[in-house]
């Protein structure tokens, strides 16, 4: 597990039950009419590619 940045740690330490500082979101999607069985898997791989490429280049 990697450590978080000091700014992120300070943000989390300031959170209390009475004053939450975290943010959440919910997005609901529908598959396109002609989506194949691997549509979601392909979309996941496509969205993940920039991060995987970046990590591989920085090793």
Biopython code that builds the backbone (N, CA, C, O; Angstrom):
import numpy as np
from Bio.PDB.StructureBuilder import StructureBuilder

atoms = [
    (1, "UNK", "N", (0.849, -1.169, 0.000)),
    (1, "UNK", "CA", (0.000, 0.000, 0.000)),
    (1, "UNK", "C", (0.898, 1.237, 0.000)),
    (1, "UNK", "O", (1.894, 1.284, 0.722)),
    (2, "UNK", "N", (0.549, 2.224, -0.800)),
    (2, "UNK", "CA", (1.341, 3.447, -0.853)),
    (2, "UNK", "C", (0.779, 4.482, 0.122)),
    (2, "UNK", "O", (-0.400, 4.449, 0.477)),
    (3, "UNK", "N", (1.638, 5.388, 0.540)),
    (3, "UNK", "CA", (1.231, 6.453, 1.454)),
    (3, "UNK", "C", (0.483, 7.543, 0.693)),
    (3, "UNK", "O", (0.691, 7.735, -0.505)),
    (4, "UNK", "N", (-0.387, 8.252, 1.405)),
    (4, "UNK", "CA", (-1.084, 9.368, 0.769)),
    (4, "UNK", "C", (-0.304, 10.653, 1.024)),
    (4, "UNK", "O", (0.505, 10.733, 1.948)),
    (5, "UNK", "N", (-0.557, 11.632, 0.208)),
    (5, "UNK", "CA", (0.128, 12.917, 0.319)),
    (5, "UNK", "C", (-0.269, 13.614, 1.624)),
    (5, "UNK", "O", (-1.383, 13.420, 2.111)),
    (6, "UNK", "N", (0.630, 14.420, 2.192)),
    (6, "UNK", "CA", (0.304, 15.135, 3.433)),
    (6, "UNK", "C", (-0.968, 15.985, 3.328)),
    (6, "UNK", "O", (-1.732, 16.070, 4.289)),
    (7, "UNK", "N", (-1.199, 16.615, 2.170)),
    (7, "UNK", "CA", (-2.404, 17.424, 2.001)),
    (7, "UNK", "C", (-3.653, 16.559, 2.113)),
    (7, "UNK", "O", (-4.647, 16.968, 2.715)),
    (8, "UNK", "N", (-3.600, 15.368, 1.534)),
    (8, "UNK", "CA", (-4.739, 14.458, 1.610)),
    (8, "UNK", "C", (-4.954, 13.975, 3.037)),
    (8, "UNK", "O", (-6.093, 13.868, 3.493)),
    (9, "UNK", "N", (-3.866, 13.684, 3.745)),
    (9, "UNK", "CA", (-3.973, 13.244, 5.136)),
    (9, "UNK", "C", (-4.594, 14.341, 5.995)),
    (9, "UNK", "O", (-5.459, 14.060, 6.826)),
    (10, "UNK", "N", (-4.167, 15.579, 5.806)),
    (10, "UNK", "CA", (-4.728, 16.692, 6.576)),
    (10, "UNK", "C", (-6.213, 16.854, 6.296)),
    (10, "UNK", "O", (-6.997, 17.131, 7.204)),
    (11, "UNK", "N", (-6.593, 16.682, 5.050)),
    (11, "UNK", "CA", (-8.001, 16.775, 4.670)),
    (11, "UNK", "C", (-8.814, 15.717, 5.408)),
    (11, "UNK", "O", (-9.886, 16.014, 5.936)),
    (12, "UNK", "N", (-8.308, 14.483, 5.446)),
    (12, "UNK", "CA", (-9.029, 13.398, 6.109)),
    (12, "UNK", "C", (-9.038, 13.562, 7.625)),
    (12, "UNK", "O", (-10.032, 13.231, 8.272)),
    (13, "UNK", "N", (-7.955, 14.065, 8.198)),
    (13, "UNK", "CA", (-7.899, 14.256, 9.649)),
    (13, "UNK", "C", (-8.879, 15.328, 10.121)),
    (13, "UNK", "O", (-9.309, 15.305, 11.274)),
    (14, "UNK", "N", (-9.233, 16.254, 9.254)),
    (14, "UNK", "CA", (-10.179, 17.304, 9.613)),
    (14, "UNK", "C", (-11.626, 16.850, 9.597)),
    (14, "UNK", "O", (-12.513, 17.602, 10.000)),
    (15, "UNK", "N", (-11.877, 15.640, 9.142)),
    (15, "UNK", "CA", (-13.247, 15.132, 9.042)),
    (15, "UNK", "C", (-13.751, 14.647, 10.400)),
    (15, "UNK", "O", (-13.034, 13.975, 11.142)),
    (16, "UNK", "N", (-14.983, 14.997, 10.706)),
    (16, "UNK", "CA", (-15.649, 14.517, 11.921)),
    (16, "UNK", "C", (-17.040, 14.036, 11.535)),
    (16, "UNK", "O", (-17.520, 14.358, 10.448)),
    (17, "UNK", "N", (-17.707, 13.262, 12.416)),
    (17, "UNK", "CA", (-19.079, 12.849, 12.103)),
    (17, "UNK", "C", (-20.018, 14.041, 11.878)),
    (17, "UNK", "O", (-20.949, 13.961, 11.076)),
    (18, "UNK", "N", (-19.768, 15.137, 12.586)),
    (18, "UNK", "CA", (-20.623, 16.319, 12.445)),
    (18, "UNK", "C", (-20.254, 17.158, 11.227)),
    (18, "UNK", "O", (-21.069, 17.941, 10.741)),
    (19, "UNK", "N", (-19.040, 16.999, 10.737)),
    (19, "UNK", "CA", (-18.579, 17.805, 9.602)),
    (19, "UNK", "C", (-17.784, 16.929, 8.634)),
    (19, "UNK", "O", (-16.553, 16.964, 8.631)),
    (20, "UNK", "N", (-18.485, 16.145, 7.814)),
    (20, "UNK", "CA", (-17.761, 15.308, 6.854)),
    (20, "UNK", "C", (-17.108, 16.162, 5.769)),
    (20, "UNK", "O", (-17.664, 17.175, 5.344)),
    (21, "UNK", "N", (-15.938, 15.745, 5.332)),
    (21, "UNK", "CA", (-15.239, 16.489, 4.281)),
    (21, "UNK", "C", (-15.088, 15.678, 3.000)),
    (21, "UNK", "O", (-14.608, 16.196, 1.992)),
    (22, "UNK", "N", (-15.490, 14.423, 3.031)),
    (22, "UNK", "CA", (-15.361, 13.606, 1.828)),
    (22, "UNK", "C", (-16.495, 13.929, 0.853)),
    (22, "UNK", "O", (-17.523, 14.490, 1.231)),
    (23, "UNK", "N", (-16.284, 13.569, -0.377)),
    (23, "UNK", "CA", (-17.257, 13.839, -1.429)),
    (23, "UNK", "C", (-17.591, 12.521, -2.118)),
    (23, "UNK", "O", (-16.710, 11.692, -2.348)),
    (24, "UNK", "N", (-18.836, 12.336, -2.439)),
    (24, "UNK", "CA", (-19.259, 11.123, -3.139)),
    (24, "UNK", "C", (-20.128, 11.515, -4.327)),
    (24, "UNK", "O", (-20.671, 12.618, -4.391)),
    (25, "UNK", "N", (-20.240, 10.601, -5.241)),
    (25, "UNK", "CA", (-21.087, 10.832, -6.401)),
    (25, "UNK", "C", (-21.680, 9.522, -6.876)),
    (25, "UNK", "O", (-21.135, 8.449, -6.617)),
    (26, "UNK", "N", (-22.769, 9.615, -7.555)),
    (26, "UNK", "CA", (-23.427, 8.440, -8.111)),
    (26, "UNK", "C", (-23.842, 8.776, -9.531)),
    (26, "UNK", "O", (-24.484, 9.796, -9.781)),
    (27, "UNK", "N", (-23.471, 7.916, -10.446)),
    (27, "UNK", "CA", (-23.857, 8.095, -11.842)),
    (27, "UNK", "C", (-24.529, 6.813, -12.311)),
    (27, "UNK", "O", (-24.012, 5.719, -12.081)),
    (28, "UNK", "N", (-25.660, 6.938, -12.955)),
    (28, "UNK", "CA", (-26.404, 5.787, -13.456)),
    (28, "UNK", "C", (-26.342, 5.820, -14.979)),
    (28, "UNK", "O", (-26.672, 6.827, -15.605)),
    (29, "UNK", "N", (-25.918, 4.713, -15.559)),
    (29, "UNK", "CA", (-25.747, 4.628, -17.004)),
    (29, "UNK", "C", (-26.616, 3.514, -17.566)),
    (29, "UNK", "O", (-26.987, 2.578, -16.859)),
    (30, "UNK", "N", (-26.931, 3.630, -18.839)),
    (30, "UNK", "CA", (-27.626, 2.570, -19.565)),
    (30, "UNK", "C", (-26.732, 2.120, -20.708)),
    (30, "UNK", "O", (-26.047, 2.932, -21.331)),
    (31, "UNK", "N", (-26.743, 0.816, -20.978)),
    (31, "UNK", "CA", (-25.962, 0.300, -22.096)),
    (31, "UNK", "C", (-26.569, 0.764, -23.417)),
    (31, "UNK", "O", (-27.787, 0.902, -23.523)),
    (32, "UNK", "N", (-25.727, 1.006, -24.425)),
    (32, "UNK", "CA", (-26.260, 1.314, -25.749)),
    (32, "UNK", "C", (-27.085, 0.133, -26.256)),
    (32, "UNK", "O", (-26.843, -1.003, -25.848)),
    (33, "UNK", "N", (-28.039, 0.376, -27.124)),
    (33, "UNK", "CA", (-28.922, -0.695, -27.600)),
    (33, "UNK", "C", (-28.187, -1.899, -28.189)),
    (33, "UNK", "O", (-28.620, -3.033, -27.985)),
    (34, "UNK", "N", (-27.099, -1.684, -28.906)),
    (34, "UNK", "CA", (-26.388, -2.785, -29.563)),
    (34, "UNK", "C", (-25.131, -3.213, -28.812)),
    (34, "UNK", "O", (-24.217, -3.772, -29.418)),
    (35, "UNK", "N", (-25.067, -2.964, -27.511)),
    (35, "UNK", "CA", (-23.874, -3.313, -26.732)),
    (35, "UNK", "C", (-23.696, -4.822, -26.673)),
    (35, "UNK", "O", (-24.640, -5.564, -26.401)),
    (36, "UNK", "N", (-22.473, -5.263, -26.933)),
    (36, "UNK", "CA", (-22.160, -6.686, -26.852)),
    (36, "UNK", "C", (-21.889, -7.113, -25.416)),
    (36, "UNK", "O", (-21.936, -6.301, -24.491)),
    (37, "UNK", "N", (-21.606, -8.399, -25.247)),
    (37, "UNK", "CA", (-21.379, -8.946, -23.906)),
    (37, "UNK", "C", (-20.153, -8.330, -23.232)),
    (37, "UNK", "O", (-20.108, -8.245, -22.005)),
    (38, "UNK", "N", (-19.160, -7.900, -24.009)),
    (38, "UNK", "CA", (-17.926, -7.367, -23.434)),
    (38, "UNK", "C", (-17.891, -5.838, -23.458)),
    (38, "UNK", "O", (-16.818, -5.251, -23.320)),
    (39, "UNK", "N", (-19.026, -5.191, -23.629)),
    (39, "UNK", "CA", (-19.051, -3.730, -23.739)),
    (39, "UNK", "C", (-18.461, -3.064, -22.495)),
    (39, "UNK", "O", (-17.597, -2.194, -22.608)),
    (40, "UNK", "N", (-18.917, -3.465, -21.322)),
    (40, "UNK", "CA", (-18.452, -2.834, -20.082)),
    (40, "UNK", "C", (-16.969, -3.135, -19.859)),
    (40, "UNK", "O", (-16.215, -2.249, -19.457)),
    (41, "UNK", "N", (-16.546, -4.372, -20.114)),
    (41, "UNK", "CA", (-15.132, -4.717, -19.972)),
    (41, "UNK", "C", (-14.256, -3.908, -20.914)),
    (41, "UNK", "O", (-13.188, -3.442, -20.518)),
    (42, "UNK", "N", (-14.693, -3.737, -22.150)),
    (42, "UNK", "CA", (-13.945, -2.936, -23.114)),
    (42, "UNK", "C", (-13.879, -1.474, -22.710)),
    (42, "UNK", "O", (-12.836, -0.835, -22.850)),
    (43, "UNK", "N", (-14.973, -0.949, -22.217)),
    (43, "UNK", "CA", (-15.002, 0.435, -21.749)),
    (43, "UNK", "C", (-14.057, 0.619, -20.565)),
    (43, "UNK", "O", (-13.331, 1.610, -20.491)),
    (44, "UNK", "N", (-14.069, -0.338, -19.642)),
    (44, "UNK", "CA", (-13.178, -0.298, -18.485)),
    (44, "UNK", "C", (-11.716, -0.271, -18.936)),
    (44, "UNK", "O", (-10.932, 0.552, -18.463)),
    (45, "UNK", "N", (-11.353, -1.169, -19.848)),
    (45, "UNK", "CA", (-9.971, -1.218, -20.335)),
    (45, "UNK", "C", (-9.589, 0.077, -21.053)),
    (45, "UNK", "O", (-8.466, 0.561, -20.910)),
    (46, "UNK", "N", (-10.512, 0.630, -21.814)),
    (46, "UNK", "CA", (-10.243, 1.884, -22.533)),
    (46, "UNK", "C", (-10.029, 3.041, -21.558)),
    (46, "UNK", "O", (-9.132, 3.860, -21.759)),
    (47, "UNK", "N", (-10.835, 3.114, -20.517)),
    (47, "UNK", "CA", (-10.698, 4.188, -19.537)),
    (47, "UNK", "C", (-9.455, 4.014, -18.674)),
    (47, "UNK", "O", (-8.868, 5.000, -18.228)),
    (48, "UNK", "N", (-9.051, 2.778, -18.436)),
    (48, "UNK", "CA", (-7.892, 2.489, -17.599)),
    (48, "UNK", "C", (-6.573, 2.683, -18.340)),
    (48, "UNK", "O", (-5.545, 2.906, -17.701)),
    (49, "UNK", "N", (-6.575, 2.604, -19.654)),
    (49, "UNK", "CA", (-5.352, 2.626, -20.457)),
    (49, "UNK", "C", (-4.415, 3.797, -20.141)),
    (49, "UNK", "O", (-3.216, 3.554, -20.004)),
    (50, "UNK", "N", (-4.869, 5.037, -20.015)),
    (50, "UNK", "CA", (-3.916, 6.127, -19.729)),
    (50, "UNK", "C", (-3.152, 5.918, -18.423)),
    (50, "UNK", "O", (-1.971, 6.254, -18.343)),
    (51, "UNK", "N", (-3.798, 5.376, -17.412)),
    (51, "UNK", "CA", (-3.126, 5.171, -16.131)),
    (51, "UNK", "C", (-2.157, 4.002, -16.198)),
    (51, "UNK", "O", (-1.064, 4.067, -15.635)),
    (52, "UNK", "N", (-2.544, 2.944, -16.874)),
    (52, "UNK", "CA", (-1.661, 1.783, -17.014)),
    (52, "UNK", "C", (-0.431, 2.179, -17.813)),
    (52, "UNK", "O", (0.686, 1.813, -17.446)),
    (53, "UNK", "N", (-0.614, 2.918, -18.895)),
    (53, "UNK", "CA", (0.501, 3.374, -19.720)),
    (53, "UNK", "C", (1.416, 4.281, -18.915)),
    (53, "UNK", "O", (2.638, 4.144, -18.986)),
    (54, "UNK", "N", (0.845, 5.208, -18.150)),
    (54, "UNK", "CA", (1.626, 6.141, -17.337)),
    (54, "UNK", "C", (2.454, 5.381, -16.301)),
    (54, "UNK", "O", (3.636, 5.676, -16.120)),
    (55, "UNK", "N", (1.849, 4.409, -15.620)),
    (55, "UNK", "CA", (2.565, 3.621, -14.618)),
    (55, "UNK", "C", (3.705, 2.835, -15.259)),
    (55, "UNK", "O", (4.796, 2.762, -14.693)),
    (56, "UNK", "N", (3.470, 2.252, -16.420)),
    (56, "UNK", "CA", (4.499, 1.461, -17.097)),
    (56, "UNK", "C", (5.672, 2.339, -17.532)),
    (56, "UNK", "O", (6.824, 1.910, -17.470)),
    (57, "UNK", "N", (5.387, 3.559, -17.969)),
    (57, "UNK", "CA", (6.446, 4.464, -18.410)),
    (57, "UNK", "C", (7.286, 4.962, -17.246)),
    (57, "UNK", "O", (8.452, 5.310, -17.433)),
    (58, "UNK", "N", (6.715, 5.004, -16.045)),
    (58, "UNK", "CA", (7.420, 5.547, -14.884)),
    (58, "UNK", "C", (8.076, 4.479, -14.019)),
    (58, "UNK", "O", (8.469, 4.769, -12.889)),
    (59, "UNK", "N", (8.203, 3.269, -14.511)),
    (59, "UNK", "CA", (8.872, 2.203, -13.728)),
    (59, "UNK", "C", (10.343, 2.204, -13.976)),
    (59, "UNK", "O", (11.065, 1.385, -13.409)),
]
sb = StructureBuilder()
sb.init_structure("model")
sb.init_model(0)
sb.init_chain("A")
sb.init_seg("    ")
for serial, (resi, resn, name, xyz) in enumerate(atoms, 1):
    if name == "N":
        sb.init_residue(resn, " ", resi, " ")
    sb.init_atom(name, np.array(xyz, "f"), 0.0, 1.0, " ", f" {name:<3s}", serial, name[0])
structure = sb.get_structure()
